[in-house]
Amino acid sequence: MPDDDLKNHPLGLKDGKKLLDSYVKHTSDAVCKLVDDNELSIDILAYAMQQFIDSLLPLPKEVVCKQGCAFCCHLRVGLSIPEALIIHNELMTKAPQDFVQEIQKRINTIAKTGDTVDDTFWHTTRTSCPFLEKSAGSICGVYNIRPLSCRAYHATSVENCKEGYDKGLETKIPCFPLFRSMIDMYSNAFIAAMKEKKLVSFQVEFTSALHILFSDNTAANRWLKGEDVFKTARILP
């Protein structure tokens, strides 16, 4: 976890990290118990995900993000493997077929464009998330099941977001670091819990992970059985 996310913590950097680490451990243990009490499945992971979402605090009132502002929807999205599985499963079981086919088409196009795991790709190409519905006012097509990192991302100055998009560069975005860290905590807890259950677990890039799942209908089950099927989507520390 970056030091910048905790430098303003009233308890100090060291104590702030210790506090967040304890939250991650507590949440990870809760996920492990849920798995122990039930058979590991995407449905069980989705249940845990919904509990996370239900417990999230609302954005601070100073946040300027609003519908139609989509500068951050052109950045790399990192998430845990369970989140990718949950979103893919929701699409395959609940979304209209024509929408799923369009998303698959967009993901395939992006995959052919460049290395989506590389953060620089997103800054320099200004490629939009495949779920960004530009024709519908730049709304998120999977807003209710979007990754935790998307829920955590916010800004108190839209000008900074626009500057980063226009220049194609990583830009310092004024925000509430601890708010962001507390939401990212749940994704970190998912990663830790899956490691505890002896599964291959790390942060992956959203588009790359979905490309794997759409290209191979056995990928989800093979991962649940312990195989490393997401290595090409891995975001290295």
C-alpha positions as CSV (number, residue, x, y, z in Angstrom):
1,M,0.0,0.0,0.0
2,P,1.5,3.3,-1.1
3,D,2.8,5.6,1.7
4,D,1.0,8.5,0.1
5,D,-2.3,6.8,1.0
6,L,-1.5,7.0,4.7
7,K,0.8,10.0,5.2
8,N,-2.1,12.2,6.5
9,H,-3.5,9.6,8.9
10,P,-3.9,11.2,12.4
11,L,-2.2,8.2,14.0
12,G,0.8,8.5,11.8
13,L,2.1,6.5,8.8
14,K,3.2,3.5,10.8
15,D,0.1,3.2,12.9
16,G,-2.1,3.9,9.9
17,K,-0.6,1.0,8.0
18,K,-0.9,-1.3,11.0
19,L,-4.6,-0.4,11.3
20,L,-5.4,-1.0,7.7
21,D,-3.4,-4.3,7.7
22,S,-5.4,-5.4,10.7
23,Y,-8.6,-4.7,8.7
24,V,-7.4,-6.6,5.7
25,K,-6.5,-9.6,8.0
26,H,-9.9,-9.5,9.7
27,T,-11.8,-9.3,6.4
28,S,-9.6,-12.0,4.8
29,D,-10.3,-14.3,7.8
30,A,-14.0,-13.7,7.3
31,V,-13.8,-14.7,3.7
32,C,-11.8,-17.8,4.6
33,K,-14.5,-18.8,7.1
34,L,-17.2,-18.3,4.6
35,V,-15.4,-20.6,2.2
36,D,-14.7,-23.1,4.9
37,D,-18.4,-23.2,5.8
38,N,-19.5,-23.5,2.2
39,E,-18.2,-25.0,-1.0
40,L,-15.8,-22.6,-2.8
41,S,-17.7,-21.2,-5.8
42,I,-18.3,-18.0,-7.7
43,D,-21.6,-17.7,-5.9
44,I,-20.0,-17.7,-2.5
45,L,-17.4,-15.2,-3.7
46,A,-20.2,-13.0,-5.1
47,Y,-22.0,-13.2,-1.7
48,A,-18.8,-11.9,0.0
49,M,-18.5,-9.2,-2.6
50,Q,-22.0,-8.0,-1.9
51,Q,-21.3,-7.9,1.8
52,F,-18.3,-5.7,1.0
53,I,-20.4,-3.4,-1.2
54,D,-23.1,-3.1,1.4
55,S,-20.6,-2.0,4.0
56,L,-19.0,0.8,2.0
57,L,-19.2,4.4,3.2
58,P,-20.6,7.0,0.9
59,L,-18.2,9.4,-0.9
60,P,-17.3,12.5,1.0
61,K,-19.4,15.5,0.0
62,E,-16.3,17.3,-1.4
63,V,-15.9,14.8,-4.2
64,V,-16.7,16.3,-7.6
65,C,-17.3,13.0,-9.5
66,K,-20.6,12.8,-11.3
67,Q,-22.3,10.8,-14.1
68,G,-20.9,11.6,-17.4
69,C,-17.4,12.5,-16.1
70,A,-15.3,9.6,-17.4
71,F,-11.7,10.7,-17.4
72,C,-10.8,7.9,-15.0
73,C,-12.6,5.4,-17.2
74,H,-9.5,5.6,-19.5
75,L,-7.1,4.3,-16.8
76,R,-5.8,0.8,-16.0
77,V,-8.1,-1.0,-13.6
78,G,-6.6,-3.4,-11.2
79,L,-8.7,-5.9,-9.3
80,S,-8.6,-9.3,-7.5
81,I,-9.3,-12.5,-9.5
82,P,-12.6,-13.1,-7.5
83,E,-13.9,-9.7,-8.7
84,A,-13.2,-10.6,-12.3
85,L,-14.9,-14.0,-11.9
86,I,-17.9,-12.4,-10.3
87,I,-18.4,-9.7,-13.0
88,H,-17.9,-12.2,-15.8
89,N,-20.4,-14.6,-14.2
90,E,-23.0,-11.8,-13.8
91,L,-22.6,-10.9,-17.5
92,M,-22.9,-14.5,-18.7
93,T,-25.9,-15.3,-16.5
94,K,-27.9,-12.0,-16.3
95,A,-26.9,-9.5,-19.0
96,P,-28.7,-9.4,-22.4
97,Q,-26.9,-11.5,-25.0
98,D,-26.4,-8.6,-27.4
99,F,-24.7,-6.5,-24.6
100,V,-22.4,-9.4,-23.8
101,Q,-21.5,-9.8,-27.4
102,E,-20.7,-6.1,-27.7
103,I,-18.5,-6.2,-24.6
104,Q,-16.6,-9.3,-26.0
105,K,-16.1,-7.4,-29.2
106,R,-14.7,-4.4,-27.5
107,I,-12.4,-6.5,-25.2
108,N,-11.0,-8.4,-28.2
109,T,-10.3,-5.1,-30.0
110,I,-8.5,-3.7,-27.0
111,A,-6.5,-6.9,-26.5
112,K,-5.1,-6.5,-30.1
113,T,-4.2,-2.9,-29.5
114,G,-1.3,-3.3,-27.1
115,D,-0.2,-4.5,-23.7
116,T,-3.1,-3.6,-21.4
117,V,-1.3,-4.7,-18.3
118,D,1.2,-1.9,-18.8
119,D,-0.1,1.3,-17.2
120,T,1.5,3.4,-19.9
121,F,-0.8,1.9,-22.5
122,W,-3.8,3.4,-21.0
123,H,-2.3,6.8,-20.5
124,T,-0.9,7.1,-24.0
125,T,-3.7,5.6,-26.0
126,R,-6.6,7.0,-24.0
127,T,-8.4,3.7,-24.5
128,S,-11.7,3.6,-22.7
129,C,-12.9,0.8,-20.5
130,P,-15.0,-1.6,-22.5
131,F,-17.9,-1.0,-20.2
132,L,-18.0,2.8,-20.8
133,E,-21.2,3.5,-22.7
134,K,-20.3,6.7,-24.5
135,S,-23.4,6.8,-26.7
136,A,-25.5,6.7,-23.4
137,G,-23.9,9.7,-21.8
138,S,-20.6,8.1,-20.7
139,I,-22.1,5.9,-18.1
140,C,-20.8,2.6,-16.7
141,G,-22.5,-0.5,-18.2
142,V,-21.7,-2.6,-15.1
143,Y,-22.0,0.2,-12.5
144,N,-23.7,-2.0,-9.9
145,I,-21.1,-4.7,-10.1
146,R,-18.0,-2.6,-11.0
147,P,-14.6,-3.4,-9.4
148,L,-13.8,-2.2,-6.0
149,S,-11.0,0.0,-7.3
150,C,-13.5,1.9,-9.5
151,R,-15.6,2.5,-6.4
152,A,-12.6,3.7,-4.5
153,Y,-11.4,6.1,-7.2
154,H,-12.5,9.7,-6.8
155,A,-11.3,13.3,-7.1
156,T,-11.9,16.7,-5.5
157,S,-10.7,18.5,-8.7
158,V,-12.0,17.6,-12.1
159,E,-9.4,19.9,-13.7
160,N,-6.6,17.5,-12.5
161,C,-8.4,14.6,-14.0
162,K,-8.8,16.4,-17.3
163,E,-5.2,17.4,-17.4
164,G,-4.0,13.8,-17.0
165,Y,-6.3,12.7,-19.7
166,D,-5.4,15.5,-22.1
167,K,-1.6,15.1,-21.6
168,G,-1.7,11.3,-21.5
169,L,0.3,11.3,-18.3
170,E,-0.1,10.0,-14.7
171,T,-1.3,13.0,-12.7
172,K,-1.6,13.6,-9.0
173,I,-5.3,13.6,-8.3
174,P,-6.5,15.4,-5.1
175,C,-8.6,13.0,-3.1
176,F,-9.2,11.4,0.3
177,P,-6.4,8.8,0.5
178,L,-7.7,6.9,3.5
179,F,-11.2,6.6,2.0
180,R,-9.6,5.1,-1.1
181,S,-7.4,2.8,0.9
182,M,-10.3,1.5,3.0
183,I,-12.2,0.5,-0.1
184,D,-9.2,-1.0,-1.8
185,M,-8.8,-3.0,1.4
186,Y,-11.5,-5.3,0.3
187,S,-9.8,-6.2,-2.9
188,N,-6.6,-6.9,-0.9
189,A,-8.5,-9.1,1.5
190,F,-9.9,-11.1,-1.4
191,I,-6.3,-11.6,-2.7
192,A,-5.1,-12.6,0.8
193,A,-8.0,-15.0,1.4
194,M,-7.5,-16.8,-1.9
195,K,-3.8,-17.2,-1.1
196,E,-4.8,-18.6,2.3
197,K,-7.0,-21.2,0.5
198,K,-4.0,-22.2,-1.7
199,L,-5.2,-20.6,-4.9
200,V,-3.1,-18.6,-7.2
201,S,-3.9,-15.1,-6.2
202,F,-2.7,-11.6,-7.2
203,Q,-3.9,-8.4,-8.7
204,V,-4.9,-8.6,-12.4
205,E,-5.7,-6.0,-15.1
206,F,-9.5,-5.9,-15.7
207,T,-9.6,-6.1,-19.5
208,S,-6.9,-8.8,-19.7
209,A,-8.6,-10.9,-17.1
210,L,-12.0,-10.7,-18.8
211,H,-10.3,-11.5,-22.2
212,I,-9.0,-14.7,-20.6
213,L,-12.5,-15.6,-19.3
214,F,-14.3,-14.9,-22.5
215,S,-11.7,-16.8,-24.6
216,D,-11.7,-19.9,-22.4
217,N,-14.9,-21.1,-20.8
218,T,-12.9,-23.5,-18.6
219,A,-10.7,-20.7,-17.1
220,A,-12.9,-20.0,-14.1
221,N,-13.2,-23.6,-13.0
222,R,-9.6,-24.3,-13.6
223,W,-8.6,-21.4,-11.4
224,L,-11.0,-22.6,-8.7
225,K,-9.1,-25.9,-8.8
226,G,-5.8,-24.2,-8.2
227,E,-4.4,-23.6,-11.7
228,D,-2.6,-20.4,-12.7
229,V,-4.7,-19.2,-15.6
230,F,-4.4,-15.5,-15.1
231,K,-0.6,-15.1,-15.2
232,T,-0.7,-13.0,-18.4
233,A,-3.1,-10.5,-16.8
234,R,-1.0,-10.1,-13.6
235,I,-0.1,-6.6,-12.5
236,L,3.4,-6.8,-11.0
237,P,4.0,-4.8,-7.8
